Amino acid sequence: MITGIDRAPLQAVSPGKPAEPRWVTPALIALLVGTAAFYLWNLAASGYASTFYSAAAQAGSQNWEAFLFGSADAGNTMTVDKPPVFLWLMSLSVRIFGLSSWSILVPQVALGVASVYWLYRIVKRRFGEPAGLIAGLVLALTPVAALMFRFDNPDAMLTFLLIGASWALLRGLDDGRTRWLVYTGVFMGFAFLTKDLAAMLILPALVLSYLLAGPVGFGRRVWQLCLAGVAMVVSAGWWVALVELLPAGSRPWIGGSTDNSFISVVLGGNGLDRLWGTSSFGGRVGPFSTGTGITRLFTGESAAQIGWLVPTGLVLLGGSLILLGRRPRTDPRRAALILWATWLLVSMAVYSLMSGTYHEYYNVSIAPPAAALIGAGAVVMWRARGKSWVRWTLVVALAITGSWSFVLLGRSPSFVPWLRWVVVGATVPGVAMLVLMGRKEWSRPTVAALILLAAGAGLAGPAAYSAYTVGTAHTGAMPSAGPSVTDGSARGGFGARPGGAGLFAENPTPGATILALLETDAGAYDWVAATTGSTNAAEYQLATQDPVIGIGGFNGGGVAPSLAQFQASVAAGRIHYYIVSAQSGGFGGPGFTGFPNPGTAAPPIGARPRDDGPRNGFSANGVATQIQTWVAAHYTSRVVDSVTLYDLTATPTE
């Protein structure tokens, strides 16, 4: 038998087992250092990636209130459209190291390396070092992971926290101690404060695996899960309570809401609306991707993001569950497989069938269970290869791996076209070796050759797509990993690869002359400028590092600040310039029937605005159009660096 990979064929790995083989530490160091170097390479090419979130991190580095609430600007006009936990690490980095692309994105890389290490530790504990290393390597080379662990969206932090929740739950399965269930709830609470209900996709897996395999009585298992739920509610609820109970004028407006309520965002725009395709602003929202259905994750760009080894993982899962099927109820290895399988399958079902807003990068949250199933399943099946059916299952798994990779690479015909034939060259002899060798003892060189062939067949495609990803700049709201696909089901509608240009594209970098104007006497104003949409405002804010109001939120379609609030702030001399944006008017155009009475006392920016007209698509009450119309009627414009702006400190024309 081969030392290391063949040790303890079907026994769970005990925490008190003998020292690791000498090759493990160098291999782990190579994995982690290699992952860090890979993710750091060409990192600055993406600039601030999503300037919307980078500007919020910059705001949080300057103002603790903005840090706490996740405000889009340090003047605390409104929050971003997500809770703030994912911004905290970036804000602290900017506070310590200053604002730069690296201070924004290196924390994401750190989360990626930590996730690879944590997954290695989790899988190793139950399936051994080889399984842990395979799982870590697969996660590191999954294209969507290579994208999002170098990007400033919430998904890197979300994935890290979900791995933490699975770690704590699996530790609870080891000894039944309540504290592990409480830790699970804490991780889940902070995951919720990272990306709302997206964190809950792992919840069925956590509950099911502990109910089935918890090492204590059923009643105690239920009680412990209830305590985990309490810990989750407390861990998330303190921030939710703070937002909901504070007077509206004492905190920023909640971005993405029409009623200044975080709960409505969770249940609406970031929750049920995304599942069913409805919109809190009225009408329906398309998926911005291939259509719904069980094939979504295996067609178009979604398959290129995450789908490379999922079929292989499912085959290995089935074989492993058969091998472990008769073990005791509390068997830790089978319980781990159940957790990862449920996490993977529930998430895949939701992402496949949701008819609202869907982006391919969401799938990074299921990269850990997919990688864990591949690492664990490969080792469990390998150790039982003496059984004929197991060997034939491995044959099927390897054949599926190579053929599916051949198909996916063929969907990008102009991208290293020779690589798909390399995959075939690795798959065919590997399958032949498995078929012909039968039950006889395998020599070390033969084993090494087979492992290399299997790795070549399985990892060549995702590794190449990941290399393309890290070598390409990604910006905007709709990033996507790997080269373009041409199977007829690629991304449609808005956006373009790889940076997400289109409807949600970033705006051009502001010119030097307009920046000089904004920076003149900047300290005398609460906001150096206002413009339609937080994505547009972010460009000016990052360039000046001074607060800029993004009227209407993310893309100008929101309801805050109201015209009355804006007028009051202008009258108080709090805003210097108004910059005309191509996004002005939001999605829905004018969409209003009248202006508020300018003489009416206005609450401060951040309080709930009036709803003065009917909602029109995404434009709600047309606040962005109202404000721009009012500014144009009372102030004189000029063009600077091809941009139209108004000095709001000048004497009004009326």
C-alpha positions as CSV (number, residue, x, y, z in Angstrom):
1,M,0.0,0.0,0.0
2,I,1.1,3.6,-0.6
3,T,2.0,5.5,2.5
4,G,0.0,8.6,3.3
5,I,-2.8,8.6,0.8
6,D,-3.7,5.0,1.6
7,R,-3.6,5.2,5.3
8,A,-6.7,4.2,7.3
9,P,-8.8,3.1,4.4
10,L,-12.2,3.7,5.9
11,Q,-11.6,5.1,9.3
12,A,-12.3,8.7,10.4
13,V,-9.2,10.7,11.0
14,S,-8.8,11.3,14.8
15,P,-7.7,14.7,16.1
16,G,-5.1,12.8,18.2
17,K,-3.6,10.9,15.3
18,P,0.2,10.5,14.9
19,A,2.3,13.3,13.4
20,E,1.7,14.2,9.8
21,P,3.9,12.7,7.1
22,R,6.9,15.0,6.4
23,W,5.7,15.9,2.9
24,V,2.5,17.5,4.2
25,T,3.9,20.7,5.6
26,P,5.9,21.6,2.4
27,A,2.9,20.8,0.3
28,L,0.6,23.0,2.4
29,I,3.1,25.9,2.4
30,A,3.3,25.5,-1.4
31,L,-0.5,25.6,-1.7
32,L,-0.9,28.7,0.5
33,V,2.0,30.6,-0.9
34,G,1.1,29.7,-4.4
35,T,-2.5,30.8,-3.8
36,A,-1.4,34.1,-2.4
37,A,1.0,34.7,-5.2
38,F,-1.6,33.7,-7.8
39,Y,-4.3,36.0,-6.4
40,L,-1.9,38.9,-5.9
41,W,-0.5,38.8,-9.4
42,N,-1.8,41.7,-11.6
43,L,-4.1,42.7,-8.7
44,A,-3.8,46.5,-9.3
45,A,-5.0,46.1,-12.9
46,S,-8.6,46.1,-11.6
47,G,-8.2,49.5,-9.9
48,Y,-10.9,49.9,-7.4
49,A,-12.9,47.0,-8.9
50,S,-16.5,48.0,-7.8
51,T,-16.0,51.7,-7.2
52,F,-19.5,51.7,-5.5
53,Y,-18.1,49.5,-2.7
54,S,-14.6,50.9,-2.7
55,A,-16.0,54.4,-2.1
56,A,-18.0,53.1,0.9
57,A,-14.8,51.5,2.3
58,Q,-13.1,54.9,1.8
59,A,-16.0,56.6,3.6
60,G,-15.8,54.1,6.5
61,S,-12.0,54.8,6.8
62,Q,-12.8,58.5,7.5
63,N,-15.9,58.4,9.6
64,W,-16.9,55.8,12.2
65,E,-20.6,56.3,11.7
66,A,-20.1,55.6,8.0
67,F,-18.1,52.5,9.1
68,L,-20.8,51.3,11.4
69,F,-23.7,51.7,8.9
70,G,-21.8,51.1,5.6
71,S,-22.5,54.5,4.2
72,A,-21.7,55.3,0.6
73,D,-20.1,58.6,1.7
74,A,-18.5,60.0,4.8
75,G,-21.3,62.6,5.0
76,N,-23.7,59.7,5.7
77,T,-26.3,60.4,3.1
78,M,-27.2,56.8,2.7
79,T,-25.9,53.3,3.0
80,V,-24.9,50.9,0.3
81,D,-27.4,48.2,-0.7
82,K,-25.9,45.6,1.7
83,P,-25.2,45.4,5.4
84,P,-21.7,46.6,6.3
85,V,-19.6,43.6,7.6
86,F,-17.8,43.0,4.3
87,L,-16.8,46.7,4.2
88,W,-15.2,46.7,7.7
89,L,-12.0,44.9,6.8
90,M,-11.4,47.1,3.7
91,S,-12.2,50.3,5.7
92,L,-9.7,49.3,8.4
93,S,-7.1,48.5,5.7
94,V,-7.6,52.0,4.1
95,R,-7.5,53.7,7.5
96,I,-4.1,52.0,8.2
97,F,-2.5,52.0,4.8
98,G,-4.2,54.8,3.0
99,L,-6.5,54.6,0.0
100,S,-5.2,52.5,-3.0
101,S,-6.3,49.6,-5.1
102,W,-4.1,47.4,-3.0
103,S,-5.5,48.5,0.4
104,I,-9.0,47.7,-1.0
105,L,-8.3,44.4,-2.7
106,V,-5.5,42.8,-0.7
107,P,-8.0,42.0,2.2
108,Q,-10.0,40.1,-0.4
109,V,-6.9,38.1,-1.3
110,A,-6.3,37.4,2.4
111,L,-9.9,36.1,2.7
112,G,-9.2,33.8,-0.2
113,V,-6.0,32.4,1.2
114,A,-7.6,32.0,4.6
115,S,-10.6,30.2,3.0
116,V,-8.3,27.7,1.2
117,Y,-6.4,27.0,4.5
118,W,-9.6,26.7,6.5
119,L,-11.1,24.3,4.0
120,Y,-7.9,22.2,4.0
121,R,-8.1,21.9,7.8
122,I,-11.8,21.0,7.8
123,V,-11.4,18.3,5.1
124,K,-8.1,17.0,6.6
125,R,-9.6,16.5,10.0
126,R,-12.0,13.8,8.7
127,F,-10.4,12.5,5.5
128,G,-6.7,13.0,5.8
129,E,-4.1,15.4,4.5
130,P,-4.3,14.4,0.8
131,A,-8.1,15.1,0.8
132,G,-7.5,18.4,2.5
133,L,-4.9,19.4,0.0
134,I,-7.0,18.4,-3.0
135,A,-10.0,20.4,-1.6
136,G,-7.8,23.5,-1.0
137,L,-6.3,23.3,-4.5
138,V,-9.6,22.9,-6.2
139,L,-11.1,25.9,-4.3
140,A,-8.1,28.0,-5.2
141,L,-8.3,27.2,-8.9
142,T,-12.1,27.5,-9.3
143,P,-12.4,30.4,-11.7
144,V,-15.2,32.2,-9.8
145,A,-13.1,32.0,-6.6
146,A,-10.1,33.5,-8.5
147,L,-12.4,36.3,-9.5
148,M,-14.2,37.1,-6.2
149,F,-11.2,36.7,-3.9
150,R,-9.7,39.6,-5.9
151,F,-12.8,41.8,-6.0
152,D,-14.5,44.0,-3.4
153,N,-18.0,42.7,-3.6
154,P,-19.5,41.0,-0.4
155,D,-19.0,37.5,-1.7
156,A,-15.4,36.9,-0.5
157,M,-16.4,37.7,3.1
158,L,-19.6,35.7,2.7
159,T,-17.7,32.6,1.5
160,F,-15.2,32.9,4.3
161,L,-17.9,33.1,7.0
162,L,-19.9,30.2,5.5
163,I,-16.8,28.1,5.7
164,G,-16.5,29.2,9.3
165,A,-20.1,28.1,10.0
166,S,-19.5,24.7,8.5
167,W,-16.3,24.3,10.6
168,A,-18.1,25.1,13.8
169,L,-21.0,22.7,13.0
170,L,-18.7,19.9,12.1
171,R,-16.7,20.4,15.4
172,G,-20.0,20.1,17.2
173,L,-20.6,16.8,15.4
174,D,-17.3,15.6,16.8
175,D,-18.1,16.0,20.5
176,G,-21.7,17.4,20.8
177,R,-20.6,20.5,22.8
178,T,-23.1,23.3,22.7
179,R,-20.5,25.9,22.3
180,W,-19.8,24.8,18.7
181,L,-23.4,25.3,17.8
182,V,-23.3,28.7,19.4
183,Y,-20.2,29.5,17.3
184,T,-22.1,28.3,14.2
185,G,-24.9,30.8,15.0
186,V,-22.4,33.6,15.4
187,F,-20.8,32.9,12.0
188,M,-24.3,32.7,10.4
189,G,-25.3,36.0,12.0
190,F,-22.3,37.9,10.6
191,A,-22.8,36.2,7.3
192,F,-26.3,37.6,7.3
193,L,-24.8,41.0,8.0
194,T,-22.6,40.5,5.0
195,K,-25.1,39.6,2.3
196,D,-28.5,39.3,3.8
197,L,-30.5,36.2,2.9
198,A,-27.8,34.8,0.6
199,A,-26.2,33.5,3.8
200,M,-29.2,31.4,4.6
201,L,-28.6,29.0,1.7
202,I,-26.3,26.9,3.9
203,L,-28.8,26.8,6.8
204,P,-30.6,23.6,5.6
205,A,-27.3,21.8,5.4
206,L,-26.3,22.8,8.9
207,V,-29.6,21.8,10.5
208,L,-30.0,18.6,8.5
209,S,-26.5,17.3,9.2
210,Y,-26.7,17.9,12.9
211,L,-30.2,16.5,13.3
212,L,-29.1,13.3,11.5
213,A,-25.6,12.8,13.0
214,G,-25.3,14.9,16.2
215,P,-23.7,12.7,18.9
216,V,-26.3,13.6,21.6
217,G,-29.9,12.6,22.0
218,F,-32.5,14.0,19.6
219,G,-34.1,16.3,22.1
220,R,-30.7,17.8,23.0
221,R,-29.9,18.2,19.3
222,V,-33.0,20.2,18.8
223,W,-32.3,22.3,21.9
224,Q,-28.7,23.0,20.7
225,L,-30.0,24.0,17.2
226,C,-32.4,26.4,18.9
227,L,-29.5,28.0,20.8
228,A,-27.6,28.3,17.5
229,G,-30.6,30.1,16.1
230,V,-30.6,32.5,19.1
231,A,-26.9,33.1,18.6
232,M,-27.6,33.9,15.0
233,V,-30.4,36.3,15.7
234,V,-28.3,38.1,18.4
235,S,-25.2,38.2,16.2
236,A,-27.2,39.8,13.3
237,G,-30.0,41.4,15.3
238,W,-27.9,44.0,17.2
239,W,-27.2,45.9,14.0
240,V,-30.7,45.4,12.6
241,A,-32.2,46.7,15.8
242,L,-29.8,49.7,15.8
243,V,-30.9,50.6,12.3
244,E,-34.6,50.1,12.8
245,L,-34.9,51.7,16.3
246,L,-32.7,54.8,15.7
247,P,-34.7,57.9,14.5
248,A,-34.4,58.3,10.8
249,G,-32.6,61.7,11.2
250,S,-29.9,60.0,13.4
251,R,-28.6,57.6,10.8
252,P,-28.1,57.4,7.0
253,W,-30.9,56.5,4.7
254,I,-31.0,52.7,4.0
255,G,-29.8,52.2,0.4
256,G,-32.0,50.2,-1.8
257,S,-35.1,50.9,0.2
258,T,-38.2,53.0,-0.6
259,D,-39.2,53.3,3.0
260,N,-35.8,53.7,4.9
261,S,-36.2,50.2,6.4
262,F,-33.5,47.5,6.3
263,I,-36.1,44.8,6.7
264,S,-37.8,45.8,3.5
265,V,-34.5,45.5,1.7
266,V,-33.9,42.1,3.1
267,L,-37.3,40.8,2.2
268,G,-37.5,42.8,-1.0
269,G,-34.7,43.9,-3.2
270,N,-32.1,41.6,-1.7
271,G,-34.5,38.7,-0.9
272,L,-37.7,37.6,-2.4
273,D,-37.5,40.0,-5.3
274,R,-34.4,38.2,-6.5
275,L,-36.0,34.9,-6.2
276,W,-39.3,35.7,-8.0
277,G,-38.1,38.4,-10.3
278,T,-40.3,41.2,-8.9
279,S,-39.0,44.6,-8.0
280,S,-39.7,46.7,-4.9
281,F,-39.9,49.7,-7.3
282,G,-42.5,48.0,-9.4
283,G,-42.4,45.7,-12.4
284,R,-40.1,42.8,-12.9
285,V,-36.3,42.4,-12.9
286,G,-34.6,40.1,-15.4
287,P,-31.8,37.7,-14.4
288,F,-29.1,39.5,-16.4
289,S,-27.9,36.0,-17.5
290,T,-29.1,32.8,-19.1
291,G,-32.7,31.8,-18.4
292,T,-33.9,29.9,-15.3
293,G,-33.9,26.2,-15.2
294,I,-32.0,23.2,-13.8
295,T,-29.4,23.5,-16.6
296,R,-28.4,27.1,-15.8
297,L,-25.2,26.3,-14.0
298,F,-24.1,24.0,-16.8
299,T,-24.7,26.4,-19.6
300,G,-23.3,29.8,-20.6
301,E,-20.9,31.6,-18.4
302,S,-22.2,29.9,-15.2
303,A,-20.6,26.6,-16.2
304,A,-17.3,28.3,-16.8
305,Q,-17.4,29.9,-13.4
306,I,-18.2,26.9,-11.2
307,G,-19.3,23.9,-13.2
308,W,-16.0,22.2,-14.1
309,L,-15.8,19.6,-11.4
310,V,-19.3,19.6,-10.0
311,P,-20.4,16.5,-12.0
312,T,-17.3,14.7,-10.8
313,G,-18.0,15.7,-7.3
314,L,-21.5,14.3,-7.5
315,V,-20.3,11.0,-8.8
316,L,-17.7,10.7,-6.0
317,L,-20.3,11.8,-3.5
318,G,-22.6,8.9,-4.5
319,G,-19.8,6.4,-4.3
320,S,-18.6,7.6,-1.0
321,L,-22.1,7.6,0.6
322,I,-22.5,3.9,-0.5
323,L,-19.1,3.0,1.0
324,L,-20.0,4.8,4.3
325,G,-23.7,3.9,4.3
326,R,-23.6,1.3,7.0
327,R,-21.5,3.1,9.4
328,P,-23.0,4.4,12.7
329,R,-25.5,7.3,12.7
330,T,-22.9,9.6,14.1
331,D,-20.1,8.8,11.7
332,P,-18.3,12.1,11.2
333,R,-17.2,11.5,7.6
334,R,-20.7,10.7,6.4
335,A,-22.1,13.6,8.3
336,A,-19.5,15.9,6.6
337,L,-20.5,14.6,3.2
338,I,-24.2,15.2,4.0
339,L,-23.4,18.8,5.0
340,W,-21.4,19.6,1.9
341,A,-23.8,17.8,-0.4
342,T,-26.9,19.6,1.0
343,W,-25.0,23.0,0.9
344,L,-24.1,22.4,-2.7
345,L,-27.4,21.0,-3.9
346,V,-29.7,23.6,-2.2
347,S,-27.5,26.5,-3.4
348,M,-27.4,25.1,-7.0
349,A,-31.2,24.7,-7.0
350,V,-31.8,28.3,-5.8
351,Y,-29.3,29.8,-8.2
352,S,-30.7,27.7,-11.1
353,L,-34.4,28.5,-10.5
354,M,-34.3,32.1,-9.2
355,S,-36.0,34.3,-11.8
356,G,-34.9,37.6,-10.4
357,T,-31.5,39.3,-10.5
358,Y,-28.8,36.6,-10.9
359,H,-25.1,37.0,-11.5
360,E,-22.7,34.2,-12.2
361,Y,-20.3,35.3,-9.4
362,Y,-22.9,34.3,-6.8
363,N,-21.7,30.8,-7.3
364,V,-18.4,31.5,-5.4
365,S,-20.4,30.6,-2.2
366,I,-20.8,27.0,-3.4
367,A,-17.1,26.6,-4.4
368,P,-16.1,25.3,-0.9
369,P,-18.6,22.4,-0.7
370,A,-17.9,21.4,-4.3
371,A,-14.1,21.4,-3.6
372,A,-14.6,19.5,-0.3
373,L,-16.7,16.8,-2.0
374,I,-14.1,16.3,-4.7
375,G,-11.2,16.1,-2.2
376,A,-13.0,13.9,0.3
377,G,-14.8,11.8,-2.3
378,A,-11.6,11.1,-4.3
379,V,-9.7,9.9,-1.2
380,V,-12.6,7.7,0.1
381,M,-13.0,6.1,-3.3
382,W,-9.3,5.7,-3.9
383,R,-8.8,3.9,-0.6
384,A,-11.5,1.4,-1.6
385,R,-10.3,0.9,-5.1
386,G,-9.8,-2.8,-4.6
387,K,-13.6,-3.2,-5.0
388,S,-14.5,-3.7,-8.6
389,W,-17.5,-1.3,-8.5
390,V,-15.4,1.4,-6.9
391,R,-12.8,1.1,-9.6
392,W,-15.4,1.4,-12.3
393,T,-16.9,4.4,-10.5
394,L,-13.5,6.0,-10.6
395,V,-13.4,5.2,-14.3
396,V,-16.7,7.0,-14.8
397,A,-15.6,10.0,-12.7
398,L,-12.4,10.4,-14.6
399,A,-14.1,10.0,-18.0
400,I,-16.8,12.6,-17.0
401,T,-14.1,15.0,-15.8
402,G,-12.2,14.9,-19.0
403,S,-15.1,14.9,-21.4
404,W,-16.9,17.7,-19.6
405,S,-13.7,19.8,-19.5
406,F,-13.4,19.2,-23.2
407,V,-16.9,20.5,-23.8
408,L,-16.4,23.6,-21.6
409,L,-13.1,24.5,-23.3
410,G,-14.8,24.1,-26.6
411,R,-17.2,26.9,-25.7
412,S,-14.3,29.3,-25.8
413,P,-12.8,28.2,-29.1
414,S,-10.4,31.1,-29.4
415,F,-8.9,30.6,-25.9
416,V,-5.9,28.2,-26.0
417,P,-7.6,25.9,-28.5
418,W,-4.9,23.2,-28.0
419,L,-5.7,22.8,-24.3
420,R,-8.8,20.7,-24.7
421,W,-6.7,18.1,-26.6
422,V,-4.2,18.1,-23.7
423,V,-7.2,17.2,-21.5
424,V,-8.1,14.4,-23.8
425,G,-4.4,13.3,-23.8
426,A,-4.6,13.1,-20.0
427,T,-8.0,11.5,-19.7
428,V,-7.7,8.6,-22.2
429,P,-4.6,7.0,-20.7
430,G,-5.8,7.6,-17.2
431,V,-9.1,5.8,-17.9
432,A,-7.2,3.0,-19.6
433,M,-4.9,2.5,-16.6
434,L,-7.9,2.3,-14.2
435,V,-9.7,-0.2,-16.5
436,L,-6.7,-2.5,-17.1
437,M,-5.0,-2.7,-13.7
438,G,-7.7,-4.6,-11.9
439,R,-7.1,-5.6,-8.3
440,K,-3.3,-6.0,-8.5
441,E,-1.0,-3.9,-6.3
442,W,0.1,-0.7,-7.8
443,S,3.6,0.6,-7.8
444,R,4.5,4.1,-6.7
445,P,5.4,5.3,-10.3
446,T,2.1,3.9,-11.6
447,V,0.2,5.6,-8.8
448,A,2.1,8.9,-9.4
449,A,1.4,8.7,-13.1
450,L,-2.3,8.1,-12.6
451,I,-2.6,11.0,-10.1
452,L,-0.9,13.4,-12.5
453,L,-3.1,12.3,-15.4
454,A,-6.2,12.7,-13.3
455,A,-5.0,16.1,-12.1
456,G,-4.3,17.2,-15.6
457,A,-7.7,16.1,-16.8
458,G,-9.5,17.8,-13.9
459,L,-7.6,21.0,-13.2
460,A,-6.2,22.1,-16.6
461,G,-9.4,23.8,-17.7
462,P,-10.3,25.6,-14.5
463,A,-6.6,26.5,-13.9
464,A,-6.4,28.1,-17.4
465,Y,-9.7,30.0,-16.9
466,S,-8.4,31.2,-13.5
467,A,-5.1,32.3,-15.0
468,Y,-7.0,34.3,-17.6
469,T,-9.1,35.8,-14.8
470,V,-6.2,37.0,-12.7
471,G,-4.5,38.3,-15.8
472,T,-7.5,40.5,-16.8
473,A,-8.9,43.7,-15.2
474,H,-12.4,43.4,-13.8
475,T,-14.5,46.4,-12.8
476,G,-18.1,47.3,-12.5
477,A,-21.1,45.5,-11.0
478,M,-21.2,42.4,-13.1
479,P,-17.7,40.8,-13.2
480,S,-17.3,37.4,-14.7
481,A,-14.4,34.9,-14.7
482,G,-12.6,33.4,-17.7
483,P,-12.9,34.2,-21.4
484,S,-16.1,34.6,-23.3
485,V,-18.2,31.6,-24.1
486,T,-20.0,31.0,-27.4
487,D,-22.4,28.2,-26.8
488,G,-25.5,30.3,-27.6
489,S,-26.5,30.7,-23.9
490,A,-24.0,33.3,-22.7
491,R,-24.8,36.4,-20.8
492,G,-27.5,38.5,-22.5
493,G,-29.0,41.9,-21.9
494,F,-26.9,44.3,-20.0
495,G,-23.2,44.2,-19.3
496,A,-20.2,43.0,-21.2
497,R,-17.2,40.9,-20.2
498,P,-14.9,40.9,-18.4
499,G,-15.5,44.0,-16.5
500,G,-19.2,44.3,-16.5
501,A,-19.5,47.3,-18.9
502,G,-23.0,48.3,-19.9
503,L,-25.9,49.4,-17.8
504,F,-24.0,49.0,-14.6
505,A,-20.6,50.1,-16.0
506,E,-18.2,52.3,-14.1
507,N,-18.0,56.0,-15.2
508,P,-14.9,57.5,-16.8
509,T,-12.2,58.7,-14.4
510,P,-12.8,62.4,-13.7
511,G,-10.5,64.9,-15.3
512,A,-7.8,66.9,-13.6
513,T,-9.5,70.3,-13.9
514,I,-12.8,69.2,-12.4
515,L,-11.0,67.5,-9.6
516,A,-9.1,70.7,-8.8
517,L,-12.4,72.5,-8.6
518,L,-13.8,70.0,-6.2
519,E,-10.8,70.0,-4.0
520,T,-10.7,73.8,-3.6
521,D,-12.0,74.6,-0.1
522,A,-13.3,71.1,0.2
523,G,-13.1,71.2,4.0
524,A,-15.7,74.0,4.1
525,Y,-18.4,71.7,2.8
526,D,-20.1,68.5,4.0
527,W,-20.1,67.3,0.4
528,V,-17.9,68.6,-2.3
529,A,-20.5,67.6,-4.9
530,A,-23.7,65.8,-5.6
531,T,-24.5,63.8,-8.7
532,T,-27.0,61.2,-9.8
533,G,-26.2,57.6,-8.7
534,S,-23.7,56.3,-6.2
535,T,-21.7,54.6,-8.9
536,N,-21.1,57.9,-10.6
537,A,-20.5,59.7,-7.2
538,A,-17.9,57.0,-6.3
539,E,-15.6,58.0,-9.1
540,Y,-15.4,61.6,-7.8
541,Q,-15.2,60.5,-4.2
542,L,-12.3,58.1,-4.7
543,A,-10.4,60.7,-6.8
544,T,-10.9,63.5,-4.2
545,Q,-11.3,61.4,-1.0
546,D,-14.0,63.8,-0.1
547,P,-17.7,63.0,0.4
548,V,-20.0,63.1,-2.7
549,I,-23.7,62.5,-2.6
550,G,-25.0,59.8,-5.0
551,I,-28.6,61.0,-5.5
552,G,-31.0,58.1,-5.8
553,G,-28.5,55.5,-4.6
554,F,-26.7,52.8,-6.6
555,N,-27.8,53.8,-10.1
556,G,-30.0,56.9,-9.4
557,G,-33.3,55.1,-9.2
558,G,-33.9,55.5,-5.5
559,V,-35.9,58.0,-3.5
560,A,-33.3,59.7,-1.3
561,P,-32.4,62.4,-0.7
562,S,-35.6,64.2,-1.5
563,L,-35.8,67.5,-3.3
564,A,-36.7,69.3,-0.1
565,Q,-33.7,67.8,1.7
566,F,-31.4,68.7,-1.1
567,Q,-32.7,72.3,-1.2
568,A,-32.2,72.6,2.5
569,S,-28.6,71.4,2.3
570,V,-27.9,73.8,-0.5
571,A,-29.4,76.7,1.4
572,A,-27.2,75.8,4.3
573,G,-24.1,75.9,2.1
574,R,-23.3,72.2,2.7
575,I,-22.9,71.1,-1.0
576,H,-20.5,72.9,-3.3
577,Y,-21.2,71.5,-6.8
578,Y,-23.9,69.6,-8.7
579,I,-22.4,67.4,-11.5
580,V,-24.7,66.3,-14.3
581,S,-24.4,62.5,-14.8
582,A,-25.3,60.4,-17.8
583,Q,-27.4,58.4,-15.2
584,S,-29.6,61.4,-14.3
585,G,-33.2,60.4,-14.0
586,G,-32.5,56.8,-13.0
587,F,-34.1,54.0,-15.0
588,G,-37.5,55.4,-15.2
589,G,-37.1,58.9,-16.6
590,P,-39.0,61.8,-15.1
591,G,-41.7,59.9,-13.3
592,F,-43.0,62.7,-11.1
593,T,-46.1,65.0,-11.0
594,G,-44.9,67.9,-8.9
595,F,-42.2,69.3,-6.7
596,P,-42.4,69.7,-2.9
597,N,-43.0,73.2,-1.7
598,P,-39.6,74.8,-1.5
599,G,-40.7,76.8,1.5
600,T,-41.6,73.7,3.6
601,A,-39.1,72.9,6.3
602,A,-37.0,69.9,5.3
603,P,-35.6,67.2,7.5
604,P,-31.8,66.6,7.3
605,I,-30.4,64.4,4.6
606,G,-30.7,60.8,5.8
607,A,-34.3,61.2,7.1
608,R,-37.2,59.7,5.1
609,P,-38.0,61.7,2.0
610,R,-41.5,62.5,0.8
611,D,-43.1,60.4,-1.9
612,D,-44.4,63.2,-4.1
613,G,-45.3,61.3,-7.2
614,P,-46.1,57.9,-8.7
615,R,-43.4,55.3,-9.0
616,N,-42.2,54.8,-12.5
617,G,-40.0,51.7,-12.9
618,F,-36.8,52.0,-11.0
619,S,-37.0,55.8,-10.8
620,A,-39.6,55.7,-7.9
621,N,-40.7,59.3,-7.4
622,G,-38.1,60.7,-9.9
623,V,-36.1,62.4,-7.2
624,A,-32.9,62.5,-9.4
625,T,-34.8,64.2,-12.2
626,Q,-36.5,66.5,-9.8
627,I,-33.2,67.7,-8.3
628,Q,-31.5,68.1,-11.6
629,T,-34.5,70.1,-13.0
630,W,-34.5,72.4,-9.9
631,V,-30.7,72.9,-10.1
632,A,-30.9,73.8,-13.8
633,A,-33.7,76.3,-13.2
634,H,-31.8,78.1,-10.4
635,Y,-28.1,77.9,-11.2
636,T,-25.8,78.6,-14.2
637,S,-24.0,75.6,-15.7
638,R,-20.6,75.4,-17.2
639,V,-18.7,72.6,-18.9
640,V,-15.4,71.4,-17.4
641,D,-13.5,68.4,-18.8
642,S,-16.6,67.7,-20.9
643,V,-18.7,67.5,-17.8
644,T,-21.6,69.9,-17.0
645,L,-21.6,71.2,-13.5
646,Y,-23.3,73.9,-11.4
647,D,-21.8,75.8,-8.5
648,L,-24.4,75.6,-5.8
649,T,-22.7,78.3,-3.7
650,A,-23.4,80.9,-6.4
651,T,-26.3,83.3,-6.2
652,P,-29.4,81.6,-7.6
653,T,-30.8,83.0,-10.9
654,E,-34.2,83.5,-9.2
